[in-house]
Structures are given as C-alpha cells and as structure tokens.
Amino acid sequence: MDNRKKALRKEFLSLRNQITPEKVTVGMLKKYPEFINAQTVFCYISAHGEVDTYSLIEELLKEKNVVVPYCIDTDGNMIASPIKSTADLKEGKFGIPEPISPVEFPKNEIDFVIVPGVAFDKNGYRLGYGKGYYDRFLKDISPYKLGVCQKEFFAEALPHDKHDIKMNNILIVEKSL
C-alpha cells in the first residue's frame, strides 16, 4: 500500500508543479452549515502549490477565531496555534509558514478544520505528504473536516490505511471567472 501511495504522491506533486494554485474564499465555505456555526476554524497555511489560503485566513480573522498548524517536531506531531494576522507567520519547518510565537490551543475546541492534501477521493480519503501530521492531529477530536483541492487532484479512489482520517467533505476549488 505504501509504495502505491508514494507513486501517486510523486505523480500528483509533479502535476501540481505545472498548475497555478486557485484560492479558497469564505463564500465557498458558507454552503457548509458547520462552517457558519463554527467559532474556531483551523486552517492550513498554503505552501508548495496548495490551494491558496492566505486571503481566506485574512477573511476568517474578521469573523472567527483562527488557529493554524505548528509542527512541534519532524516525527509527525503538530499543535494548533491561534493567530491574529498572516503577519504573525514566518517560514518554518518544511518551508511551510507557521506562527512566529506559537501557543498551543486546545484542539478539542476546534469546530471546523480546513485540511490540505496532495489529493482527495470521493470517499473522503486524503493522500497526504507521508508524515501523518494531520492523521495524528485529527485522530482523537471530532470537528467538521473539509479537504480542499483543485479538480486535478480529486480522484475516484485513493489507497488508504486504517489510521487514515476520513474527511466529512471535499471542496473542489475551480477557476473563478
């Protein structure tokens, strides 16, 4: 299974290098009642060609508590840390922006999670980057989990293991006209 995931990851990441990332907006999220009712939103900070979340985070900060990932080690463990602005971020581990002064937020108080991935499938499974950060982080909490990807990275089915966390839904972000 792992070799299949590795091969797919390589294939999708190669394709992602050829595509301009789209942006996700608050308007796209408003079709989810769980988002509308959420007080605290955990949102990934886009990097390496992922669907862009910078303007989303700035929009979210006007109406919600926003927490973002902070990798505490290179073994797949991360915490949620609140931010007040994208100016509170600096490049961190793996070239991903993270809070300059991280403070752990209780993850069981998170209502809605916006999750990145290399690819997602119609069953709600995600192909991540292979370190398990999101699977470990999400395994013992139950917020609404929304995977975000462009249509090129949405598959019929992806290989998954028993420890892989399933998303509640997948938002496919397409070019807006």
C-alpha positions in Angstrom: 0.0 0.0 0.0 2.8 2.4 0.9 4.5 2.1 -2.4 1.3 2.8 -4.2 0.8 5.9 -2.1 4.4 7.0 -2.7 4.0 6.6 -6.5 0.7 8.5 -6.5 2.1 11.3 -4.3 5.0 11.7 -6.8 2.7 11.8 -9.7 0.3 14.4 -8.2 3.1 16.6 -6.9 4.7 16.6 -10.3 1.3 17.7 -11.8 0.9 20.4 -9.1 4.2 22.0 -10.1 2.6 22.7 -13.5 -0.6 24.3 -12.3 -1.3 27.7 -10.8 -3.0 27.4 -7.4 -6.5 28.6 -7.0 -7.8 30.4 -4.0 -10.4 29.3 -1.5 -12.8 32.0 -0.2 -15.2 32.4 2.7 -18.0 32.5 0.2 -17.1 28.9 -0.9 -17.3 27.8 2.8 -20.7 29.3 3.5 -22.5 26.4 1.9 -21.5 24.3 4.9 -23.7 24.9 8.0 -20.9 23.6 10.2 -18.7 26.4 9.0 -21.4 29.1 9.5 -21.9 27.8 13.1 -18.2 27.4 13.8 -16.5 29.7 16.3 -13.0 28.4 15.9 -11.6 27.4 12.5 -8.3 25.5 12.0 -6.9 26.4 8.6 -3.7 25.2 6.9 -1.3 27.8 5.6 -0.8 27.2 1.9 2.6 26.4 0.5 4.2 24.5 -2.3 1.3 24.9 -4.8 -1.5 24.0 -2.5 -4.9 25.8 -2.9 -4.1 29.3 -1.6 -5.5 30.1 1.9 -3.8 33.5 2.6 -6.8 35.7 1.7 -9.1 33.2 3.3 -7.3 33.4 6.6 -7.5 37.2 6.5 -11.2 37.0 5.8 -11.7 34.4 8.5 -10.0 36.6 11.1 -12.7 39.2 10.7 -15.4 36.8 12.0 -13.9 33.7 13.6 -11.1 32.5 15.9 -8.4 31.2 13.6 -5.9 28.6 14.6 -3.2 27.2 12.3 -0.8 24.3 12.3 2.6 24.4 14.1 4.8 21.3 13.6 6.4 20.6 17.0 8.8 18.0 15.6 9.7 16.2 12.5 8.0 13.0 13.7 4.5 13.9 12.6 3.3 15.9 15.6 1.7 19.3 15.4 -0.4 21.6 17.5 -3.0 24.3 16.7 -1.8 27.9 17.4 -4.0 31.0 17.3 -3.0 33.9 15.1 -4.4 37.4 14.7 -2.9 38.1 11.2 -0.9 36.5 8.5 1.8 38.9 9.6 2.2 36.6 12.7 3.7 33.9 10.4 7.3 33.1 9.3 8.7 30.3 7.2 9.2 27.2 9.3 9.8 23.5 9.0 9.5 22.1 5.5 9.3 25.6 4.0 5.7 26.0 5.4 4.7 29.2 7.1 4.0 28.9 10.8 3.3 31.1 13.8 6.3 33.2 15.0 5.3 32.7 18.6 3.2 29.5 18.8 0.9 29.0 21.7 -1.0 25.7 22.0 -4.8 26.0 21.5 -7.0 23.2 22.9 -7.7 21.1 19.8 -11.0 19.8 21.2 -12.3 23.4 21.0 -11.8 23.5 17.2 -15.2 23.4 15.3 -14.1 23.3 11.7 -10.9 22.1 10.1 -9.7 23.0 6.5 -7.3 20.3 5.5 -4.7 20.3 2.8 -3.6 17.3 0.8 -1.8 16.1 -2.2 -5.1 14.6 -3.4 -8.5 13.5 -2.2 -11.1 11.0 -3.3 -14.9 10.8 -3.5 -15.0 8.7 -0.3 -13.3 11.5 1.7 -9.9 10.0 1.9 -6.8 12.1 1.5 -3.4 11.4 0.2 -1.1 13.5 2.4 2.6 14.1 2.3 3.5 10.9 4.0 4.4 12.0 7.6 1.0 11.6 9.2 0.8 15.1 10.8 -2.9 15.6 10.0 -3.9 12.0 10.8 -2.2 12.2 14.2 -3.7 15.6 14.9 -7.3 14.7 14.0 -7.4 11.2 15.4 -8.9 12.0 18.8 -11.1 15.0 18.0 -14.3 15.4 16.0 -14.6 18.8 14.3 -16.1 19.0 10.8 -13.2 18.1 8.4 -13.2 19.7 5.0 -10.5 18.7 2.5 -9.6 21.3 -0.1 -8.2 20.6 -3.5 -8.3 21.6 -7.2 -10.2 19.3 -9.6 -7.0 17.9 -11.0 -6.3 16.4 -7.5 -9.7 14.8 -6.9 -9.7 11.1 -7.6 -12.3 8.4 -7.8 -10.5 6.4 -5.2 -7.1 6.6 -3.4 -5.4 3.9 -1.3 -5.9 4.3 2.4 -4.9 2.6 5.6 -6.9 2.1 8.8 -5.1 5.1 10.5 -6.0 7.5 7.7 -8.6 10.0 8.8 -11.6 10.5 6.5 -12.9 13.9 5.7 -16.5 14.9 6.1 -16.5 16.6 2.7 -14.2 17.7 -0.1 -14.3 21.3 -1.5 -13.1 21.2 -5.1 -11.8 24.7 -5.9 -12.1 25.6 -9.6 -11.0 28.7 -11.5 -13.5 31.5 -10.9 -14.5 33.5 -13.9 
